[in-house]
Amino acid sequence: MDAPGSPLFSRIRLASPSDVPHVHKLIHQMAVFENLSHVCSTTESDLSANLFTSPPFQSFTIFILEVSPKPFPENSPHNSNPNYIPVVRILNSDHPMDDPDREIFKSEDENVVVAGFALFFPNFPAYTGRPGLFLEAIFVRKCYRRKGFGKMLLSAVAKQAVKMNYCEVFWLVLNRNVNATRFYEDMGAQILPEWRICRLAGDALQLHENDN
Ligand SMILES: CC(C)(COP(=O)(O)OP(=O)(O)OC[C@H]1O[C@@H](n2cnc3c(N)ncnc32)[C@H](O)[C@@H]1OP(=O)(O)O)[C@@H](O)C(=O)NCCC(=O)NCCS
């Protein structure tokens, strides 16, 4: 018997260079969400030049979240990627998903749509003497939120950290992003209010060019 409602298949897989246009759009949507469009200058060529330059997990790594009303093909090349076996889940929704940006985010396979991403890379928390993962960005497109996909993405990053025997996953969240903070707390994360973020960038960074 068919499952009730409309099944939605979801998959987390490693990103590849052909995902750059979608990743670029997701980053810009995230900047709009965070009211940070004015500082978001990322271009597709920046991403192409700086991502995918090292094997996955050794440097900047992206997990892509995709959804499809049809099962993902078993012979998909992603299933034979030696670096990462995709995570697949089925969500039974009461209604078919209404995605206003479907055309912008659809992939080569007509049925598949990119719904979110997580970008992370190794760091080294000195006090532990072991590497961790720094989660630079996590984003689920608006129409796919509150369905467990954010949890699926963050869990995939955490699971990878455990697999590599890393000590932690670490990230930043804006004070005003109350919903994301609730999500992180729900995931079991500790929020550390005693820390502040420091950054040297733009002119303040360039001033140091001739330091010795
Ligand atoms: C934060 C984000 C990644 C969470 O993804 P999501 O798919 O919506 O989250 P999930 O459905 O997996 O939520 C898991 C749990 O987290 C909590 N949670 C998630 N969103 C929440 C919200 N808006 N308000 C309260 N609790 C929330 C809930 O406990 C939820 O479980 P429930 O839906 O069964 O109650 C997503 O909302 C998002 O991309 N937001 C915009 C970008 C952003 O804020 N990124 C983080 C920057 S630091």
The ligand as an SDF file (V2000), in Angstrom:
LIG
                    3D

 48 50  0  0  0  0  0  0  0  0999 V2000
   18.2330   27.2950   11.3630 C   0  0  0  0  0  0  0  0  0  0  0  0
   17.7920   26.2940   10.2950 C   0  0  0  0  0  0  0  0  0  0  0  0
   19.0100   25.7500    9.5620 C   0  0  0  0  0  0  0  0  0  0  0  0
   17.0110   25.1500   10.9620 C   0  0  0  0  0  0  0  0  0  0  0  0
   16.5930   24.2730    9.9320 O   0  0  0  0  0  0  0  0  0  0  0  0
   15.1330   23.6240    9.9570 P   0  0  0  0  0  0  0  0  0  0  0  0
   15.0870   22.6200    8.8650 O   0  0  0  0  0  0  0  0  0  0  0  0
   14.1130   24.6940    9.9200 O   0  0  0  0  0  0  0  0  0  0  0  0
   15.1240   22.9360   11.4070 O   0  0  0  0  0  0  0  0  0  0  0  0
   14.4570   21.5450   11.8240 P   0  0  0  0  0  0  0  0  0  0  0  0
   13.1460   21.3810   11.1620 O   0  0  0  0  0  0  0  0  0  0  0  0
   15.4490   20.4710   11.6310 O   0  0  0  0  0  0  0  0  0  0  0  0
   14.2300   21.8430   13.3730 O   0  0  0  0  0  0  0  0  0  0  0  0
   14.6260   20.9500   14.3710 C   0  0  0  0  0  0  0  0  0  0  0  0
   14.1550   21.5200   15.6900 C   0  0  0  0  0  0  0  0  0  0  0  0
   14.8350   22.7640   15.9740 O   0  0  0  0  0  0  0  0  0  0  0  0
   13.9000   23.6600   16.6240 C   0  0  0  0  0  0  0  0  0  0  0  0
   13.5940   24.7800   15.7260 N   0  0  0  0  0  0  0  0  0  0  0  0
   13.9300   24.8800   14.4230 C   0  0  0  0  0  0  0  0  0  0  0  0
   13.4840   26.0420   13.9130 N   0  0  0  0  0  0  0  0  0  0  0  0
   12.8500   26.6630   14.9210 C   0  0  0  0  0  0  0  0  0  0  0  0
   12.1380   27.8830   15.0170 C   0  0  0  0  0  0  0  0  0  0  0  0
   12.0040   28.7010   13.9550 N   0  0  0  0  0  0  0  0  0  0  0  0
   11.6070   28.2330   16.2050 N   0  0  0  0  0  0  0  0  0  0  0  0
   11.7130   27.4140   17.2810 C   0  0  0  0  0  0  0  0  0  0  0  0
   12.3600   26.2190   17.2440 N   0  0  0  0  0  0  0  0  0  0  0  0
   12.9240   25.8600   16.0830 C   0  0  0  0  0  0  0  0  0  0  0  0
   12.6270   22.8720   16.8820 C   0  0  0  0  0  0  0  0  0  0  0  0
   12.7690   22.2410   18.1440 O   0  0  0  0  0  0  0  0  0  0  0  0
   12.6780   21.8640   15.7470 C   0  0  0  0  0  0  0  0  0  0  0  0
   11.9550   20.6790   16.0180 O   0  0  0  0  0  0  0  0  0  0  0  0
   10.3440   20.6920   15.7460 P   0  0  0  0  0  0  0  0  0  0  0  0
   10.1310   21.3140   14.3970 O   0  0  0  0  0  0  0  0  0  0  0  0
    9.9930   19.2310   15.7900 O   0  0  0  0  0  0  0  0  0  0  0  0
    9.7480   21.5050   16.8330 O   0  0  0  0  0  0  0  0  0  0  0  0
   16.8170   26.9730    9.2640 C   0  0  0  0  0  0  0  0  0  0  0  0
   15.7090   27.4640    9.9580 O   0  0  0  0  0  0  0  0  0  0  0  0
   17.4490   28.0910    8.4670 C   0  0  0  0  0  0  0  0  0  0  0  0
   18.1110   27.8450    7.4580 O   0  0  0  0  0  0  0  0  0  0  0  0
   17.2550   29.3290    8.9090 N   0  0  0  0  0  0  0  0  0  0  0  0
   17.7510   30.4670    8.1650 C   0  0  0  0  0  0  0  0  0  0  0  0
   19.2630   30.5550    8.1640 C   0  0  0  0  0  0  0  0  0  0  0  0
   19.8670   30.4830    9.5240 C   0  0  0  0  0  0  0  0  0  0  0  0
   19.3690   31.0280   10.4960 O   0  0  0  0  0  0  0  0  0  0  0  0
   21.0010   29.8030    9.5660 N   0  0  0  0  0  0  0  0  0  0  0  0
   21.7600   29.6770   10.7720 C   0  0  0  0  0  0  0  0  0  0  0  0
   22.7190   30.7970   10.8590 C   0  0  0  0  0  0  0  0  0  0  0  0
   23.6890   30.7090   12.3460 S   0  0  0  0  0  0  0  0  0  0  0  0
  1  2  1  0
  2  3  1  0
  2  4  1  0
  2 36  1  0
  4  5  1  0
  5  6  1  0
  6  7  2  0
  6  8  1  0
  6  9  1  0
  9 10  1  0
 10 11  2  0
 10 12  1  0
 10 13  1  0
 13 14  1  0
 14 15  1  0
 15 16  1  0
 15 30  1  0
 16 17  1  0
 17 18  1  0
 17 28  1  0
 18 19  1  0
 18 27  1  0
 19 20  2  0
 20 21  1  0
 21 22  1  0
 21 27  2  0
 22 23  1  0
 22 24  2  0
 24 25  1  0
 25 26  2  0
 26 27  1  0
 28 29  1  0
 28 30  1  0
 30 31  1  0
 31 32  1  0
 32 33  2  0
 32 34  1  0
 32 35  1  0
 36 37  1  0
 36 38  1  0
 38 39  2  0
 38 40  1  0
 40 41  1  0
 41 42  1  0
 42 43  1  0
 43 44  2  0
 43 45  1  0
 45 46  1  0
 46 47  1  0
 47 48  1  0
M  END
$$$$
